[in-house]
Amino acid sequence: MRANAPLNAFSVDVEDYFQVAALAPAISRESWPQREPRVERNTERLLELLGERGIRGTFFVLGWIAERHPRLIRRIAAAGHEIACHGYSHRLIYTQSPGEFREETLRAKGLLQELSAAPVVGYRAASFSITRRSLWALDVLIDAGFLYDSSVFPIRHDRYGIPGAAPAPGPLVAPSGRTLVEFPLATARLWGVRIPVSGGGYFRLLPYPLIERGLRHINEREQRPFVFYLHPWEIDPGQPRVRVGWLSRVRHYTNLHRCETRLHRLLDEFRFASVREVLDAQGFRVHAAPRLLSA
């Protein structure tokens, strides 16, 4: 890796395997407390991998996880990583009313700020569920004091995505006319087609050389940083298997046993920092203390 290589954002969506949308048809929220928790040890492993390389990333933490694993949140913050918000209960935004979304968001934000003893200025929606039908959520985020969002996926998907959205970081206009900074999930234009190369399931399902080529294309041809994401459960091939439909099985379980090896390679081949650091380096003001609201 070149010393002057572009700086990119490394992010982790901190949730457990049983909270994933692909498994929701088979796992009720009411059963979550009875499930075997695996998020702590998996996240600790990610902290080890980052610590070995001196990388500080951004951990978008679910409020439900923060309530039950407060030591983990303090551990992430103490290691120098940015704590950001992933909502409270992993509900898709467009299935909530604005009032429900505001209540859940403020609850999660308050928990994370208390545990990390630092302002929480970044947000990522469950399953990237800020879409054209839930743009109203941007005003809720602005009211809550968030300075940036990383939920928009500029692709077409059955659960998320805003096709045609800007692929580069920049201001995103809310319905009220106000703005916050958006750092969209990474896509690269290869062979005339915009391909998702941002991490997660794409990192496991697509050939690694294609992911690497796409990310280098973003850095070298498009001359911009990318944001990469991963879940702790994606480096856990021993997690319990849940009986779900074939598409959900493919999305959730494919190449779990290869993910950590690929991650080692990725971390050695690209330069990474937190979302907040990368946006600051790009000239966006996301370092000021936000205005805090109570529920």
N, C-alpha and C positions, 0 to 999 in steps of 0.2 A: 504493500500500500504506500503510495506517495505521500510525503509529509505535507505537501500542499494540496492534497485531494480535497474535493468539496466536503463540507460538513453537512451530514444528514441527521434526521431525527429518528431515534429508536424509541418505540413505545410498547407498553405491555398493557393489555386489557385484563385487569385482575378480577377474575371470576372463576368459579369452580365448574367442573365438567357438567354437573347436573343443572346448571343455569343457562345452558346454551339453547338458543332458539330452535336449532335443528332437533333437539331432543325433547322440546316442550310438549309435543303430543303424547309422550309416554311418561313424563315426569311432572307432577303437579307442584305448584309452589308450596302447597301445604306440606308436601313430603320433604322439602329441602332440609329442615332441621334433623330429620332422621337419616339423611344420607351420610356416607363416609366422607368427611372433609379431606381433600387432597391439595387444596390451593396453597397452604402454607409451605409445605415441603417443595412443591413445584416452583413456587415463587422464589424460595430460598436458593434453589438451583440456578435460576436465572440471575439472581443477585451475584452468585459466585462467578458465573460466566462473564458478567459485565465487570465485576471487580477485578478479575484477572487481567483485564485489558484496560482498566482505568476509564471505563465508559460510564457516563452518567446519562440515564434515560428518563423517560416520563412514564409513570405508572398511573393509568386511568383506573381508579379503584371503585368498585361497586360499594355503595353504602351498606348493603346487607353484609358484605364481607368485612367491612371496617368495624361494624358493631360486634361481630363474633371473633375477629382476629385483630384486636387493637395492637398487640405486640408486633405483628407483621407490618402494620402501617408505620409504626414508629421505627422499625428496623429499616424499612425502605427509605424513609426520610433521613435517618441517621447516616445512611450510606451516601447521602448527597444527591439522591435522585429527586426529580420533581414529582410531587403528588398532584394529580388532577382527578377530575370527577367523571365517573361512568354511570351516573344516575344512582338510584337506590335499589330497585327491584328487578332490573333488566327487562322492564316492560317496553315494548316498542312504542315510540312516542305517538305515532298516529293511531294507536288504540286508546290513548288517554285524552281526557279533556284538558284544556289549558290549566284549570285549577288543580287537577290531579298532578299534572306534570310539574307545576310550580312547587307544590307541597313536597313531592318526592325529591326534586332537585335541591331545594333549600335544606331538606333534612340531610341528604348525603353530603352536601357542601359543608354544612356546619360540623358534621362528624369528622370529616377529613381535615378541616382546618384546626379543630381541637386536637386531634391526634398528631398531626404533623407540626403544630405550632407555627404554621406559615400560611399566608394567603393562598387560596386555590383559585387560579385564574383560567384554567383550561378545562374543556368539556369534550367528551365523546359520547355520542348516543349509543344505546344498546342496538347492536346489529346495524349501525350506521343509519338509523331510522329517521334522520332529518331528510325528508324528500319534498317534492313540490307540494304535497298535501299537508305537510307539517312545518312549513316555513314559519308559522306563527311561533314556534318554539324559540326562534332566534331572539324575539323580543323578551321572552321569559328569561333567557340566558343573560341578555344585556341588563335587564332589571336586577338580576341576581348578582351582578358584578363580575361576570366572566368577561375576559378580554380576548380569548380566542376559542375557536371550536375546531375539532378535527373529526367531523362526522360525514362530510359530503364525499360520496364516491361518484366520480364522473363516468359512470357506466350504467348499462341497463341490467337489472337483476330482478328476480321475482319478489325479493323482500326489501330491497333498498336501491339507492342510486338516483342521481340526477343527470341523465344523459345530456351532454353538451355543456355541463358546468365547467368553469375554468379549472385546468389541472394544476395550476401553480398557486402558491400561497398569495393571499391578497384580501382586500376588504370584501365582505359579504353584506349585502344590503338586506335588512330585515323589513317586514311589511310596514313598520312605522317610519321607515326612511333612515333609521339609525344603522350603524355598521359595527361589526366586530370582525376580527381577523379570522379567516378560514385557512386551514392547512389541509387541503383535500388528500384523500388516500391516493397512493402512487399509481399512476397509469402511464404507460409509455406508448408512443405511436410507432409501431413496427410494421413494416410491409403495408402501410396505409390503414392499419387498424389499431385502435386504442385498446391496449391489453392491460388488465389489472396485474401489477407486479408488487403489490404493497405488503404482502405477507399473509399470515393467517392460512386459510385453506388453500389459497393460490400458491403459497410457498410450499405446501405439501403436495398439491395435486399436479402442478406444472413442473416440467424438468428444470433442475437447478440452472443449467446454462441459459435457459430462456429468461428466468428471473434475473440472473446476473446481467445478461445483455440488456434487458429492459431498464434496469437501474442505472447501468453505465450510460445508456442512451439519455436518460433524464439528466444525469450530471454533466455529460460531455457534449451532447448534441443540443439538448434543450437548455443547458446552462442554468440549472436550478436544482435546489435540494429536493429530496423526497422524504416522506415519512413512512417508516416500516412499522408493522405491528405484529404482535404475537400474543397468544393466551398461555398461561401457565400449563393448562391441561394438554397443550400440543406437544410437550416434551415428556408426556407420561403415557407410554404405550401400555402400562399395566392397569390403567383405570378400568372400572367395571364397564362391561358391555351392556347396552340398553337395547331392547328390541324395538326398532323403529323401521320406517320404510327404507327402500333401497337408496333413494336420493340422499336422505339424511345420513344413512350409514356411510355413503361415499364421502360426503362433505365432512363428516366428523372423524371418521376412523382411518381414512386412507393415509398411509405413510407416517403414522405417529412414530413408528420405530426409527424413521430416518430423519426426523425433524431436528433433533439436537445436533446431529452430525452436520447437517446443512447449516444450522445456525452458527456453529463454530466457524465454518468457512466464510459465511457472510460477515461476521464480526471482524474477521481478519482481513477482509478485502475492501471494506468501506470504512470511512470515518463517521463516527456517530456521536451525538450529544442529545440533550433533552430537546423536546419540542420548543420549549421556551427559549433556550439558548440559540437554537437555529433561527427562530423568528426574530430574536433580537439582532442576530448577525445580519439578517436580511433587512434590517431597518424598521421593523414593526415594534411599536411600543407595547410590549406585553409584560413589562417588568414592574410597572407601578402597582402599588397596593390598591386593590379594588374596594369599591363601596360595598360594605357588608349589610345584608338584610336579614331580618329574622323572619321565621315562619309566622 
